[in-house]
């Protein structure tokens, strides 16, 4: 079950990724911020900041960024809304 409710409507996350050409981490930000770009919860903001921290570290170290792996590491293996709809 989701700890917080996203605000992306009924369109799938994949459709949003394709339409807006967002990275997975930036899509997470879109899901959990309002129209004024304010976070819906401190929990969501902290998770986003952790993902960005990991991403920046990988870039600094010259590694290849895989945002799906970063999201799974920070949010857990069931981070996709499709997997959490019950």
VEXBADO-76268 format. One line per 4 residues: number of its first residue (from 0); their letters; for each residue x, y, z negated of N, C-alpha, C, CB. Coordinates in steps of 0.001 Angstrom, whole numbers, plus 500000, padded with zeros to 6 digits. Glycine has a CB too. Layout:
N
NUM> a> X Y Z X Y Z X Y Z X Y Z | ...
! end
This chain:
86
0> xxxx> 500837 498829 500000 500000 500000 500000 500889 501244 500000 499044 499992 498786 | 500466 502268 500720 501208 503524 500763 501134 504252 499430 500674 504418 501878 | 502242 504865 499014 502254 505658 497788 501662 507036 498030 503677 505784 497245 | 501758 507526 499256 501179 508813 499639 500511 508649 501001 502270 509943 499677
4> xxxx> 499576 509513 501284 498840 509440 502538 499512 510340 503573 497357 509847 502333 | 499771 509782 504747 500352 510600 505815 499259 511466 506427 501025 509710 506904 | 499655 512438 507226 498696 513352 507835 498804 513359 509348 498897 514752 507302 | 499069 512201 509941 499283 512128 511384 498041 511674 512155 500425 511192 511677
8> xxxx> 496932 511464 511488 495717 511061 512177 495724 509594 512563 495520 511902 513401 | 494913 509262 513562 494761 507859 513944 495747 507418 515021 493361 507616 514424 | 496438 508343 515622 497427 508013 516652 498570 507232 516008 497962 509304 517355 | 499063 506221 516693 500142 505407 516130 501441 506199 516029 500359 504154 516978
12> xxxx> 502309 505746 515148 503608 506401 514987 504419 506335 516278 504395 505755 513838 | 504317 505232 516983 505042 505084 518246 504560 506133 519248 504856 503655 518823 | 503264 506368 519291 502722 507378 520203 503236 508768 519841 501184 507359 520175 | 503308 509069 518553 503860 510360 518124 505336 510473 518496 503684 510543 516605
16> xxxx> 506084 509415 518292 507500 509426 518661 507661 509729 520147 508162 508076 518315 | 506859 509072 520956 506946 509244 522403 506506 510649 522814 506089 508191 523119 | 505352 511083 522318 504795 512379 522709 505674 513550 522285 503417 512544 522115 | 506173 513511 521074 506913 514646 520528 508421 514488 520658 506553 514840 519083
20> xxxx> 508857 513333 521112 510286 513051 521259 511039 513326 519954 510882 513893 522402 | 510451 512865 518856 511046 513027 517536 511875 511805 517176 509964 513267 516479 | 512906 512028 516383 513636 510897 515821 512764 510284 514729 515042 511335 515258 | 513071 509079 514316 512270 508398 513286 512265 509195 511982 512814 506977 513032
24> xxxx> 513403 509765 511617 513482 510537 510377 512685 511834 510502 514952 510845 510022 | 512758 512486 511647 511988 513717 511843 510488 513418 511899 512437 514431 513133 | 510118 512257 512427 508709 511872 512410 508231 511706 510973 508488 510569 513206 | 509073 511120 510118 508728 510995 508699 508427 512377 508123 509878 510310 507905
28> xxxx> 509259 513360 508461 509036 514726 507975 507699 515262 508483 510188 515656 508419 | 507386 515033 509754 506105 515469 510322 504927 514818 509598 506045 515139 511822 | 505095 513549 509244 504020 512807 508577 503674 513390 507218 504411 511353 508418 | 504684 513877 506509 504495 514214 505102 504745 515677 504764 505387 513371 504275
32> xxxx> 504610 516561 505769 504602 518000 505519 503322 518573 506109 505867 518696 506129 | 502887 519700 505532 501661 520325 506020 501971 521346 507113 500905 520997 504863 | 500968 522101 507517 501136 523067 508607 502149 524155 508276 499808 523703 508942 | 502329 524453 506996 503322 525449 506569 504688 524813 506331 502851 526155 505294
36> xxxx> 504824 523549 506709 506071 522795 506554 506425 522543 505086 507212 523537 507233 | 505405 522474 504230 505596 522153 502814 505345 520663 502622 504648 523005 501901 | 506161 520045 501788 506042 518609 501536 504764 518303 500767 507264 518092 500761 | 504141 517164 501089 502933 516754 500377 503258 516262 498972 502204 515663 501156
40> xxxx> 504514 515848 498747 504940 515434 497411 506458 515536 497298 504468 513991 497104 | 506925 515662 496072 508370 515683 495827 508989 514334 496175 508667 516043 494356 | 508241 513266 495982 508692 511915 496319 509068 511838 497800 507594 510874 495984 | 508179 512322 498668 508437 512287 500114 509629 513160 500480 507196 512744 500892
44> xxxx> 509729 514313 499865 510852 515202 500142 512171 514553 499743 510675 516532 499406 | 512195 513913 498585 513416 513248 498115 513825 512118 499063 513211 512696 496691 | 512856 511362 499555 513156 510273 500495 513739 510830 501795 511881 509446 500794 | 513158 511913 502298 513669 512541 503518 515100 513032 503309 512759 513712 503946
48> xxxx> 515338 513700 502207 516678 514221 501930 517703 513095 501823 516672 515043 500640 | 517309 511965 501243 518204 510811 501149 518510 510260 502542 517580 509710 500261 | 517491 510174 503394 517720 509688 504757 518669 510610 505517 516389 509565 505512 | 518485 511915 505372 519358 512874 506056 520787 512798 505517 518811 514305 505900
52> xxxx> 520919 512579 504223 522243 512439 503610 522983 511228 504195 522115 512300 502071 | 522291 510109 504298 522887 508896 504869 523243 509131 506333 521919 507690 504736 | 522330 509754 507072 522563 510035 508494 523810 510893 508681 521341 510738 509115 | 523921 511966 507905 525081 512862 508011 526382 512145 507661 524899 514076 507097
56> xxxx> 526344 511264 506668 527530 510507 506269 527989 509599 507410 527240 509672 505001 | 527043 508949 508063 527376 508076 509193 528026 508889 510308 526111 507352 509719 | 527457 510049 510606 528009 510914 511655 529411 511373 511286 527097 512134 511890 | 529591 511810 510040 530914 512259 509577 531958 511156 509688 530833 512743 508131
60> xxxx> 531534 509926 509442 532447 508780 509495 532653 508260 510916 531922 507661 508618 | 531988 508887 511890 532143 508486 513282 531344 507260 513665 533568 508239 513567 | 530357 506920 512848 529547 505739 513126 528396 506026 514068 529015 505172 511847 | 527679 504979 514403 526503 505080 515263 525270 505095 514371 526441 503900 516296
64> xxxx> 524447 506114 514541 523255 506285 513712 522124 505409 514242 522819 507771 513675 | 521576 504572 513368 520376 503796 513673 519334 504201 512633 520655 502224 513653 | 518430 505088 513032 517475 505642 512078 516481 504611 511558 516728 506777 512711 | 516223 503566 512311 515338 502511 511818 515964 501832 510604 515047 501472 512928
68> xxxx> 517259 501588 510664 517963 500976 509531 517993 501931 508345 519401 500579 509932 | 518239 503207 508608 518258 504200 507527 516892 504259 506853 518655 505600 508068 | 515830 504307 507640 514478 504352 507074 514188 503112 506236 513435 504483 508190 | 514561 501947 506740 514332 500710 505993 515116 500708 504689 514718 499492 506840
72> xxxx> 516339 501236 504720 517161 501287 503511 516545 502205 502457 518577 501759 503852 | 516056 503360 502876 515524 504348 501933 514074 504067 501559 515637 505743 502521 | 513265 503688 502535 511832 503524 502307 511423 502090 502018 511076 504019 503492 | 512321 501148 502249 512002 499742 502069 511632 499123 503403 510864 499566 501058
76> xxxx> 511610 497806 503456 511382 497116 504731 509987 497326 505316 511615 495651 504550 | 509025 497757 504512 507648 497944 504986 507322 499412 505215 506663 497351 503989 | 508294 500189 505739 508091 501626 505879 507105 502008 506974 509394 502285 506147 | 506843 501157 507933 505935 501488 509033 504494 501473 508552 506116 500507 510203
80> xxxx> 503721 502500 508909 502308 502559 508523 501529 501379 509062 501678 503850 509011 | 501882 500908 510256 501164 499769 510816 501289 498556 509904 501691 499438 512218 | 502413 498434 509230 502623 497301 508341 501962 497519 506988 504106 497046 508158 | 501590 498767 506666 501026 499076 505359 499519 499256 505382 501662 500309 504816
84> xx> 498891 499217 506535 497452 499392 506607 496764 498140 506084 497005 499702 508051 | 496069 498283 504978 495330 497153 504394 493899 497539 504138 495985 496679 503090
! end
